[in-house]
Amino acid sequence: MCVEFFPVVVTDIPDDGEHAPLLLDPAAARIVHAAEVADGDTVLASFPDYSGQTPHSDYFNDQYKARPKPYDPTCACGSCATMADESEPVVDLGDDNPWQVCDPWAASALVLIVPA
């Protein structure tokens, strides 16, 4: 059995008007690298790096089901171009939302998900 520990803090689930209520059991949430997110996993939060501080969960306004696809830096979506200069591999977690079909992440970035 391989266990990996991440130097991050997962904060309480936000329950304010800015965030949609979670539609699944948060006890099932797991931290994985973006490259490990599978089709149908529910993406809850990222862990932005705040210059040397331990990263804390940054919940999205609304969770979404990941639909990973190959990353295309020439995509005209507006999001993909922001990662074109990334020095490491990039993955596109995508989703079925017609307003944001692409969601590029550094492959090693940490993501809080509930597995499909």
N, CA, C and O atoms as a GROMACS GRO file, in nm:
protein
  464
    1MET      N    1   0.085  -0.118   0.000
    1MET     CA    2   0.000   0.000   0.000
    1MET      C    3   0.089   0.124   0.000
    1MET      O    4   0.182   0.135   0.080
    2CYS      N    5   0.060   0.216  -0.089
    2CYS     CA    6   0.136   0.340  -0.098
    2CYS      C    7   0.050   0.454  -0.045
    2CYS      O    8  -0.064   0.471  -0.088
    3VAL      N    9   0.105   0.531   0.047
    3VAL     CA   10   0.034   0.645   0.103
    3VAL      C   11   0.117   0.770   0.080
    3VAL      O   12   0.237   0.771   0.106
    4GLU      N   13   0.052   0.875   0.031
    4GLU     CA   14   0.122   1.001   0.010
    4GLU      C   15   0.054   1.108   0.095
    4GLU      O   16  -0.068   1.121   0.093
    5PHE      N   17   0.135   1.185   0.169
    5PHE     CA   18   0.082   1.292   0.252
    5PHE      C   19   0.110   1.425   0.184
    5PHE      O   20   0.221   1.449   0.136
    6PHE      N   21   0.009   1.513   0.181
    6PHE     CA   22   0.022   1.642   0.116
    6PHE      C   23   0.029   1.752   0.221
    6PHE      O   24  -0.048   1.749   0.317
    7PRO      N   25   0.118   1.848   0.204
    7PRO     CA   26   0.130   1.959   0.301
    7PRO      C   27   0.026   2.068   0.274
    7PRO      O   28   0.059   2.179   0.233
    8VAL      N   29  -0.101   2.034   0.298
    8VAL     CA   30  -0.210   2.128   0.274
    8VAL      C   31  -0.308   2.122   0.390
    8VAL      O   32  -0.307   2.028   0.470
    9VAL      N   33  -0.393   2.223   0.399
    9VAL     CA   34  -0.499   2.228   0.498
    9VAL      C   35  -0.632   2.231   0.425
    9VAL      O   36  -0.654   2.315   0.338
   10VAL      N   37  -0.721   2.139   0.460
   10VAL     CA   38  -0.856   2.139   0.405
   10VAL      C   39  -0.946   2.207   0.507
   10VAL      O   40  -0.963   2.157   0.618
   11THR      N   41  -1.001   2.320   0.468
   11THR     CA   42  -1.085   2.396   0.560
   11THR      C   43  -1.228   2.343   0.558
   11THR      O   44  -1.264   2.261   0.473
   12ASP      N   45  -1.308   2.390   0.653
   12ASP     CA   46  -1.449   2.352   0.654
   12ASP      C   47  -1.514   2.387   0.522
   12ASP      O   48  -1.472   2.479   0.452
   13ILE      N   49  -1.616   2.313   0.491
   13ILE     CA   50  -1.691   2.339   0.368
   13ILE      C   51  -1.764   2.471   0.382
   13ILE      O   52  -1.835   2.491   0.481
   14PRO      N   53  -1.749   2.561   0.288
   14PRO     CA   54  -1.817   2.689   0.298
   14PRO      C   55  -1.969   2.671   0.294
   14PRO      O   56  -2.022   2.591   0.217
   15ASP      N   57  -2.037   2.746   0.377
   15ASP     CA   58  -2.183   2.737   0.378
   15ASP      C   59  -2.245   2.876   0.371
   15ASP      O   60  -2.346   2.904   0.435
   16ASP      N   61  -2.182   2.961   0.292
   16ASP     CA   62  -2.234   3.097   0.277
   16ASP      C   63  -2.304   3.111   0.142
   16ASP      O   64  -2.307   3.017   0.063
   17GLY      N   65  -2.358   3.226   0.117
   17GLY     CA   66  -2.431   3.251  -0.006
   17GLY      C   67  -2.346   3.253  -0.131
   17GLY      O   68  -2.399   3.249  -0.242
   18GLU      N   69  -2.215   3.258  -0.116
   18GLU     CA   70  -2.124   3.262  -0.230
   18GLU      C   71  -2.100   3.123  -0.290
   18GLU      O   72  -2.055   3.112  -0.404
   19HIS      N   73  -2.129   3.018  -0.215
   19HIS     CA   74  -2.098   2.883  -0.259
   19HIS      C   75  -2.224   2.798  -0.265
   19HIS      O   76  -2.311   2.807  -0.178
   20ALA      N   77  -2.232   2.716  -0.368
   20ALA     CA   78  -2.344   2.624  -0.379
   20ALA      C   79  -2.328   2.514  -0.274
   20ALA      O   80  -2.216   2.476  -0.242
   21PRO      N   81  -2.438   2.464  -0.219
   21PRO     CA   82  -2.427   2.355  -0.122
   21PRO      C   83  -2.373   2.230  -0.190
   21PRO      O   84  -2.400   2.205  -0.307
   22LEU      N   85  -2.295   2.152  -0.115
   22LEU     CA   86  -2.242   2.028  -0.170
   22LEU      C   87  -2.356   1.929  -0.187
   22LEU      O   88  -2.440   1.915  -0.098
   23LEU      N   89  -2.357   1.861  -0.300
   23LEU     CA   90  -2.463   1.766  -0.330
   23LEU      C   91  -2.418   1.623  -0.308
   23LEU      O   92  -2.480   1.529  -0.359
   24LEU      N   93  -2.309   1.605  -0.232
   24LEU     CA   94  -2.256   1.473  -0.206
   24LEU      C   95  -2.191   1.473  -0.068
   24LEU      O   96  -2.179   1.578  -0.006
   25ASP      N   97  -2.151   1.358  -0.021
   25ASP     CA   98  -2.096   1.344   0.113
   25ASP      C   99  -1.950   1.392   0.116
   25ASP      O  100  -1.864   1.331   0.052
   26PRO      N  101  -1.921   1.500   0.189
   26PRO     CA  102  -1.783   1.550   0.193
   26PRO      C  103  -1.686   1.454   0.262
   26PRO      O  104  -1.565   1.468   0.247
   27ALA      N  105  -1.737   1.358   0.337
   27ALA     CA  106  -1.649   1.259   0.400
   27ALA      C  107  -1.580   1.171   0.297
   27ALA      O  108  -1.478   1.108   0.326
   28ALA      N  109  -1.634   1.166   0.176
   28ALA     CA  110  -1.574   1.086   0.069
   28ALA      C  111  -1.466   1.163  -0.006
   28ALA      O  112  -1.402   1.107  -0.095
   29ALA      N  113  -1.444   1.289   0.027
   29ALA     CA  114  -1.348   1.373  -0.046
   29ALA      C  115  -1.205   1.321  -0.029
   29ALA      O  116  -1.168   1.269   0.076
   30ARG      N  117  -1.126   1.337  -0.133
   30ARG     CA  118  -0.986   1.294  -0.136
   30ARG      C  119  -0.903   1.402  -0.204
   30ARG      O  120  -0.954   1.475  -0.289
   31ILE      N  121  -0.776   1.411  -0.167
   31ILE     CA  122  -0.681   1.501  -0.233
   31ILE      C  123  -0.599   1.418  -0.330
   31ILE      O  124  -0.540   1.316  -0.293
   32VAL      N  125  -0.595   1.462  -0.455
   32VAL     CA  126  -0.517   1.394  -0.558
   32VAL      C  127  -0.446   1.499  -0.643
   32VAL      O  128  -0.476   1.618  -0.637
   33HIS      N  129  -0.351   1.453  -0.723
   33HIS     CA  130  -0.288   1.540  -0.823
   33HIS      C  131  -0.386   1.554  -0.940
   33HIS      O  132  -0.462   1.463  -0.969
   34ALA      N  133  -0.382   1.667  -1.005
   34ALA     CA  134  -0.474   1.693  -1.117
   34ALA      C  135  -0.463   1.583  -1.224
   34ALA      O  136  -0.564   1.547  -1.285
   35ALA      N  137  -0.345   1.531  -1.245
   35ALA     CA  138  -0.326   1.426  -1.346
   35ALA      C  139  -0.398   1.297  -1.308
   35ALA      O  140  -0.418   1.211  -1.394
   36GLU      N  141  -0.439   1.282  -1.182
   36GLU     CA  142  -0.507   1.161  -1.135
   36GLU      C  143  -0.659   1.174  -1.133
   36GLU      O  144  -0.729   1.077  -1.102
   37VAL      N  145  -0.711   1.291  -1.166
   37VAL     CA  146  -0.856   1.310  -1.166
   37VAL      C  147  -0.915   1.228  -1.281
   37VAL      O  148  -0.867   1.234  -1.394
   38ALA      N  149  -1.019   1.152  -1.249
   38ALA     CA  150  -1.082   1.064  -1.348
   38ALA      C  151  -1.216   1.120  -1.395
   38ALA      O  152  -1.275   1.207  -1.331
   39ASP      N  153  -1.260   1.070  -1.507
   39ASP     CA  154  -1.388   1.111  -1.562
   39ASP      C  155  -1.499   1.087  -1.460
   39ASP      O  156  -1.513   0.976  -1.407
   40GLY      N  157  -1.577   1.190  -1.433
   40GLY     CA  158  -1.687   1.179  -1.338
   40GLY      C  159  -1.654   1.214  -1.196
   40GLY      O  160  -1.745   1.227  -1.114
   41ASP      N  161  -1.525   1.231  -1.162
   41ASP     CA  162  -1.490   1.278  -1.028
   41ASP      C  163  -1.548   1.417  -1.008
   41ASP      O  164  -1.550   1.497  -1.101
   42THR      N  165  -1.595   1.447  -0.888
   42THR     CA  166  -1.649   1.580  -0.860
   42THR      C  167  -1.539   1.667  -0.802
   42THR      O  168  -1.481   1.634  -0.699
   43VAL      N  169  -1.509   1.776  -0.869
   43VAL     CA  170  -1.403   1.868  -0.829
   43VAL      C  171  -1.462   1.971  -0.733
   43VAL      O  172  -1.557   2.042  -0.766
   44LEU      N  173  -1.404   1.978  -0.611
   44LEU     CA  174  -1.455   2.067  -0.507
   44LEU      C  175  -1.368   2.190  -0.485
   44LEU      O  176  -1.420   2.300  -0.467
   45ALA      N  177  -1.234   2.173  -0.485
   45ALA     CA  178  -1.146   2.282  -0.445
   45ALA      C  179  -1.006   2.264  -0.500
   45ALA      O  180  -0.965   2.154  -0.537
   46SER      N  181  -0.935   2.375  -0.504
   46SER     CA  182  -0.793   2.375  -0.539
   46SER      C  183  -0.714   2.415  -0.414
   46SER      O  184  -0.773   2.448  -0.311
   47PHE      N  185  -0.583   2.411  -0.424
   47PHE     CA  186  -0.495   2.450  -0.314
   47PHE      C  187  -0.391   2.548  -0.366
   47PHE      O  188  -0.276   2.509  -0.390
   48PRO      N  189  -0.429   2.674  -0.385
   48PRO     CA  190  -0.334   2.772  -0.439
   48PRO      C  191  -0.213   2.788  -0.348
   48PRO      O  192  -0.224   2.781  -0.226
   49ASP      N  193  -0.098   2.811  -0.409
   49ASP     CA  194   0.026   2.834  -0.334
   49ASP      C  195   0.037   2.982  -0.303
   49ASP      O  196   0.050   3.065  -0.394
   50TYR      N  197   0.033   3.016  -0.176
   50TYR     CA  198   0.045   3.156  -0.135
   50TYR      C  199   0.184   3.182  -0.080
   50TYR      O  200   0.202   3.194   0.041
   51SER      N  201   0.282   3.190  -0.168
   51SER     CA  202   0.422   3.220  -0.138
   51SER      C  203   0.474   3.166  -0.006
   51SER      O  204   0.491   3.240   0.091
   52GLY      N  205   0.498   3.038  -0.004
   52GLY     CA  206   0.564   2.975   0.110
   52GLY      C  207   0.472   2.935   0.224
   52GLY      O  208   0.516   2.862   0.313
   53GLN      N  209   0.349   2.980   0.225
   53GLN     CA  210   0.256   2.939   0.329
   53GLN      C  211   0.198   2.801   0.293
   53GLN      O  212   0.197   2.762   0.177
   54THR      N  213   0.151   2.730   0.394
   54THR     CA  214   0.086   2.603   0.368
   54THR      C  215  -0.043   2.630   0.292
   54THR      O  216  -0.127   2.706   0.339
   55PRO      N  217  -0.060   2.569   0.175
   55PRO     CA  218  -0.181   2.595   0.097
   55PRO      C  219  -0.308   2.550   0.170
   55PRO      O  220  -0.309   2.444   0.234
   56HIS      N  221  -0.414   2.629   0.159
   56HIS     CA  222  -0.544   2.598   0.216
   56HIS      C  223  -0.642   2.575   0.102
   56HIS      O  224  -0.627   2.629  -0.007
   57SER      N  225  -0.742   2.494   0.129
   57SER     CA  226  -0.842   2.466   0.025
   57SER      C  227  -0.914   2.594  -0.016
   57SER      O  228  -0.949   2.678   0.067
   58ASP      N  229  -0.933   2.607  -0.144
   58ASP     CA  230  -1.006   2.720  -0.202
   58ASP      C  231  -1.124   2.659  -0.277
   58ASP      O  232  -1.113   2.621  -0.394
   59TYR      N  233  -1.238   2.652  -0.208
   59TYR     CA  234  -1.356   2.589  -0.268
   59TYR      C  235  -1.408   2.673  -0.384
   59TYR      O  236  -1.405   2.796  -0.381
   60PHE      N  237  -1.457   2.603  -0.486
   60PHE     CA  238  -1.517   2.670  -0.599
   60PHE      C  239  -1.659   2.712  -0.563
   60PHE      O  240  -1.719   2.655  -0.473
   61ASN      N  241  -1.712   2.810  -0.633
   61ASN     CA  242  -1.849   2.854  -0.609
   61ASN      C  243  -1.948   2.740  -0.634
   61ASN      O  244  -2.054   2.735  -0.573
   62ASP      N  245  -1.911   2.649  -0.722
   62ASP     CA  246  -1.997   2.536  -0.753
   62ASP      C  247  -1.908   2.419  -0.793
   62ASP      O  248  -1.819   2.434  -0.877
   63GLN      N  249  -1.932   2.303  -0.734
   63GLN     CA  250  -1.855   2.185  -0.772
   63GLN      C  251  -1.894   2.142  -0.913
   63GLN      O  252  -2.001   2.179  -0.963
   64TYR      N  253  -1.807   2.063  -0.977
   64TYR     CA  254  -1.839   2.015  -1.111
   64TYR      C  255  -1.782   1.878  -1.134
   64TYR      O  256  -1.686   1.837  -1.068
   65LYS      N  257  -1.842   1.805  -1.227
   65LYS     CA  258  -1.794   1.673  -1.267
   65LYS      C  259  -1.685   1.690  -1.370
   65LYS      O  260  -1.704   1.754  -1.473
   66ALA      N  261  -1.570   1.632  -1.342
   66ALA     CA  262  -1.457   1.642  -1.435
   66ALA      C  263  -1.481   1.555  -1.557
   66ALA      O  264  -1.535   1.445  -1.549
   67ARG      N  265  -1.442   1.608  -1.670
   67ARG     CA  266  -1.444   1.536  -1.798
   67ARG      C  267  -1.308   1.556  -1.864
   67ARG      O  268  -1.296   1.629  -1.963
   68PRO      N  269  -1.202   1.491  -1.808
   68PRO     CA  270  -1.066   1.514  -1.859
   68PRO      C  271  -1.054   1.486  -2.008
   68PRO      O  272  -1.114   1.394  -2.063
   69LYS      N  273  -0.973   1.570  -2.070
   69LYS     CA  274  -0.945   1.556  -2.213
   69LYS      C  275  -0.805   1.611  -2.237
   69LYS      O  276  -0.751   1.679  -2.150
   70PRO      N  277  -0.746   1.583  -2.352
   70PRO     CA  278  -0.611   1.635  -2.378
   70PRO      C  279  -0.609   1.788  -2.374
   70PRO      O  280  -0.702   1.854  -2.421
   71TYR      N  281  -0.504   1.840  -2.317
   71TYR     CA  282  -0.485   1.985  -2.309
   71TYR      C  283  -0.441   2.039  -2.444
   71TYR      O  284  -0.352   1.982  -2.508
   72ASP      N  285  -0.504   2.148  -2.488
   72ASP     CA  286  -0.471   2.211  -2.616
   72ASP      C  287  -0.441   2.359  -2.591
   72ASP      O  288  -0.533   2.438  -2.574
   73PRO      N  289  -0.312   2.398  -2.589
   73PRO     CA  290  -0.278   2.537  -2.561
   73PRO      C  291  -0.329   2.635  -2.667
   73PRO      O  292  -0.331   2.756  -2.643
   74THR      N  293  -0.369   2.584  -2.783
   74THR     CA  294  -0.420   2.673  -2.888
   74THR      C  295  -0.572   2.684  -2.886
   74THR      O  296  -0.631   2.752  -2.970
   75CYS      N  297  -0.636   2.619  -2.791
   75CYS     CA  298  -0.782   2.625  -2.779
   75CYS      C  299  -0.825   2.771  -2.763
   75CYS      O  300  -0.757   2.848  -2.696
   76ALA      N  301  -0.936   2.807  -2.823
   76ALA     CA  302  -0.984   2.946  -2.819
   76ALA      C  303  -1.077   2.974  -2.702
   76ALA      O  304  -1.147   3.075  -2.703
   77CYS      N  305  -1.080   2.886  -2.602
   77CYS     CA  306  -1.175   2.902  -2.491
   77CYS      C  307  -1.143   3.020  -2.400
   77CYS      O  308  -1.231   3.072  -2.333
   78GLY      N  309  -1.018   3.062  -2.398
   78GLY     CA  310  -0.977   3.170  -2.310
   78GLY      C  311  -0.906   3.120  -2.185
   78GLY      O  312  -0.823   3.192  -2.129
   79SER      N  313  -0.936   2.999  -2.141
   79SER     CA  314  -0.869   2.942  -2.022
   79SER      C  315  -0.740   2.870  -2.059
   79SER      O  316  -0.639   2.884  -1.990
   80CYS      N  317  -0.743   2.795  -2.167
   80CYS     CA  318  -0.626   2.714  -2.203
   80CYS      C  319  -0.502   2.797  -2.230
   80CYS      O  320  -0.391   2.757  -2.194
   81ALA      N  321  -0.519   2.913  -2.291
   81ALA     CA  322  -0.404   2.998  -2.323
   81ALA      C  323  -0.332   3.046  -2.197
   81ALA      O  324  -0.213   3.076  -2.203
   82THR      N  325  -0.401   3.053  -2.084
   82THR     CA  326  -0.338   3.100  -1.960
   82THR      C  327  -0.233   3.002  -1.909
   82THR      O  328  -0.148   3.040  -1.828
   83MET      N  329  -0.236   2.878  -1.955
   83MET     CA  330  -0.141   2.777  -1.910
   83MET      C  331  -0.036   2.745  -2.016
   83MET      O  332   0.046   2.654  -1.996
   84ALA      N  333  -0.036   2.817  -2.126
   84ALA     CA  334   0.054   2.787  -2.238
   84ALA      C  335   0.201   2.796  -2.200
   84ALA      O  336   0.284   2.726  -2.258
   85ASP      N  337   0.237   2.881  -2.103
   85ASP     CA  338   0.377   2.898  -2.063
   85ASP      C  339   0.414   2.812  -1.943
   85ASP      O  340   0.525   2.825  -1.890
   86GLU      N  341   0.325   2.726  -1.899
   86GLU     CA  342   0.352   2.639  -1.783
   86GLU      C  343   0.472   2.550  -1.814
   86GLU      O  344   0.483   2.494  -1.923
   87SER      N  345   0.563   2.538  -1.717
   87SER     CA  346   0.686   2.463  -1.739
   87SER      C  347   0.668   2.312  -1.721
   87SER      O  348   0.755   2.234  -1.760
   88GLU      N  349   0.558   2.271  -1.663
   88GLU     CA  350   0.534   2.128  -1.644
   88GLU      C  351   0.413   2.085  -1.727
   88GLU      O  352   0.343   2.170  -1.783
   89PRO      N  353   0.387   1.956  -1.735
   89PRO     CA  354   0.270   1.910  -1.811
   89PRO      C  355   0.140   1.970  -1.756
   89PRO      O  356   0.128   1.998  -1.637
   90VAL      N  357   0.045   1.990  -1.845
   90VAL     CA  358  -0.086   2.046  -1.811
   90VAL      C  359  -0.193   1.945  -1.848
   90VAL      O  360  -0.184   1.876  -1.950
   91VAL      N  361  -0.294   1.936  -1.762
   91VAL     CA  362  -0.409   1.852  -1.791
   91VAL      C  363  -0.534   1.941  -1.798
   91VAL      O  364  -0.540   2.046  -1.734
   92ASP      N  365  -0.631   1.898  -1.875
   92ASP     CA  366  -0.756   1.972  -1.888
   92ASP      C  367  -0.866   1.888  -1.826
   92ASP      O  368  -0.906   1.785  -1.881
   93LEU      N  369  -0.916   1.932  -1.709
   93LEU     CA  370  -1.018   1.855  -1.639
   93LEU      C  371  -1.156   1.875  -1.699
   93LEU      O  372  -1.245   1.792  -1.679
   94GLY      N  373  -1.174   1.985  -1.772
   94GLY     CA  374  -1.299   2.010  -1.842
   94GLY      C  375  -1.423   1.984  -1.759
   94GLY      O  376  -1.414   1.947  -1.642
   95ASP      N  377  -1.537   2.004  -1.818
   95ASP     CA  378  -1.665   1.967  -1.758
   95ASP      C  379  -1.772   1.979  -1.864
   95ASP      O  380  -1.742   2.009  -1.980
   96ASP      N  381  -1.896   1.954  -1.825
   96ASP     CA  382  -2.005   1.959  -1.922
   96ASP      C  383  -2.073   2.095  -1.925
   96ASP      O  384  -2.176   2.111  -1.990
   97ASN      N  385  -2.018   2.193  -1.855
   97ASN     CA  386  -2.076   2.327  -1.850
   97ASN      C  387  -2.050   2.396  -1.984
   97ASN      O  388  -1.934   2.412  -2.022
   98PRO      N  389  -2.153   2.437  -2.055
   98PRO     CA  390  -2.129   2.500  -2.186
   98PRO      C  391  -2.058   2.635  -2.178
   98PRO      O  392  -2.011   2.685  -2.280
   99TRP      N  393  -2.049   2.694  -2.058
   99TRP     CA  394  -1.982   2.824  -2.044
   99TRP      C  395  -1.835   2.807  -2.011
   99TRP      O  396  -1.758   2.901  -2.030
  100GLN      N  397  -1.795   2.692  -1.964
  100GLN     CA  398  -1.653   2.668  -1.937
  100GLN      C  399  -1.623   2.522  -1.961
  100GLN      O  400  -1.619   2.442  -1.867
  101VAL      N  401  -1.603   2.488  -2.086
  101VAL     CA  402  -1.578   2.349  -2.122
  101VAL      C  403  -1.438   2.306  -2.080
  101VAL      O  404  -1.417   2.189  -2.048
  102CYS      N  405  -1.341   2.398  -2.079
  102CYS     CA  406  -1.203   2.366  -2.044
  102CYS      C  407  -1.172   2.412  -1.901
  102CYS      O  408  -1.226   2.512  -1.853
  103ASP      N  409  -1.084   2.338  -1.836
  103ASP     CA  410  -1.035   2.376  -1.703
  103ASP      C  411  -0.893   2.324  -1.690
  103ASP      O  412  -0.871   2.218  -1.632
  104PRO      N  413  -0.793   2.398  -1.744
  104PRO     CA  414  -0.655   2.351  -1.742
  104PRO      C  415  -0.591   2.364  -1.604
  104PRO      O  416  -0.611   2.463  -1.535
  105TRP      N  417  -0.514   2.263  -1.566
  105TRP     CA  418  -0.441   2.258  -1.439
  105TRP      C  419  -0.300   2.207  -1.465
  105TRP      O  420  -0.278   2.127  -1.556
  106ALA      N  421  -0.205   2.252  -1.384
  106ALA     CA  422  -0.073   2.188  -1.383
  106ALA      C  423  -0.095   2.045  -1.337
  106ALA      O  424  -0.169   2.022  -1.241
  107ALA      N  425  -0.032   1.949  -1.403
  107ALA     CA  426  -0.056   1.807  -1.372
  107ALA      C  427  -0.027   1.774  -1.227
  107ALA      O  428  -0.091   1.684  -1.171
  108SER      N  429   0.067   1.842  -1.164
  108SER     CA  430   0.104   1.810  -1.025
  108SER      C  431   0.022   1.890  -0.922
  108SER      O  432   0.038   1.870  -0.802
  109ALA      N  433  -0.066   1.980  -0.969
  109ALA     CA  434  -0.146   2.059  -0.876
  109ALA      C  435  -0.237   1.968  -0.794
  109ALA      O  436  -0.284   1.865  -0.842
  110LEU      N  437  -0.261   2.007  -0.669
  110LEU     CA  438  -0.348   1.929  -0.583
  110LEU      C  439  -0.493   1.973  -0.600
  110LEU      O  440  -0.523   2.092  -0.613
  111VAL      N  441  -0.582   1.874  -0.600
  111VAL     CA  442  -0.724   1.897  -0.623
  111VAL      C  443  -0.801   1.818  -0.517
  111VAL      O  444  -0.769   1.703  -0.488
  112LEU      N  445  -0.903   1.882  -0.459
  112LEU     CA  446  -0.992   1.812  -0.367
  112LEU      C  447  -1.110   1.761  -0.449
  112LEU      O  448  -1.183   1.839  -0.510
  113ILE      N  449  -1.128   1.629  -0.449
  113ILE     CA  450  -1.233   1.566  -0.529
  113ILE      C  451  -1.314   1.470  -0.445
  113ILE      O  452  -1.272   1.428  -0.337
  114VAL      N  453  -1.430   1.435  -0.495
  114VAL     CA  454  -1.504   1.317  -0.448
  114VAL      C  455  -1.501   1.222  -0.568
  114VAL      O  456  -1.554   1.254  -0.674
  115PRO      N  457  -1.438   1.105  -0.551
  115PRO     CA  458  -1.425   1.012  -0.664
  115PRO      C  459  -1.561   0.970  -0.719
  115PRO      O  460  -1.660   0.961  -0.645
  116ALA      N  461  -1.564   0.944  -0.849
  116ALA     CA  462  -1.688   0.901  -0.916
  116ALA      C  463  -1.731   0.766  -0.862
  116ALA      O  464  -1.833   0.712  -0.905
   0.00000   0.00000   0.00000
